[in-house]
């Protein structure tokens, strides 16, 4: 596999694929952070998580078209405005879904899986009806285009750097919310002992609603970031949902550090192997490796011990 390349060529290949893996890592982290909050903190298997991501992507697409036609002077900051709107749109839909569907299915994981899978099909058809079956692309501000030369043969896309910066900011924000705020303390209290949390005055239903909305909102931000590296279609979210669940389970469903570490490991492995093998074979080998590790350590890379 490596015999046909010189050492300098291999170094360049690993550098280029490593950076491509970092961009994939950024999307995985943004998707997995939201899913880890919903699955890890609430025990809800949300098969419609990819559709909340695509809602954020479509909101970004609509904002891009609006600013292009109505307020071109604001195009340089249009993406960041769209990202904020994507967060609130996906978060608001998530809270409505929690109130109308999920809150009746707590502690019934199989039922939540089936219900959210049906919801994903409904949302896909809604996107297909509203936006059409064809994939759409977002027009980015000019300053986000182009690349920065690292060496004579290696260039780093500017939009990839922006995606990684957004991921770093969101990860830090999630950490502060979950571990340095009153809301995060309430969430962790509900996770550790729901009955006792309710007994001391915490509105557990309200915490559940906002937690689900937060996870879906972060998926919307992931959708905005996704538009910078790919086109958006009604079923695009399904391309990432399996990998996202793999990231969350492999890292440890209740661990923020585990989610980040797992996303980095899986994205780098897939990106590097896809250059030398086919994309499907890279996914198969990654999946087999992760399954083998989970057989030895079923709780994932990191685990948070809680009282039950």
PyMOL commands that set and color helices and strands:
alter all, ss='L'
color gray80, all
select helices_A, chain A and resi 7-42+49-69+72-100+102-104+109-131+142-144+158-179+182-192+194-199+204-226+238-251+256-276+279-296
alter helices_A, ss='H'
color red, helices_A
select strands_A, chain A and resi 147-149+155-157
alter strands_A, ss='S'
color yellow, strands_A
deselect
rebuild
show_as cartoon
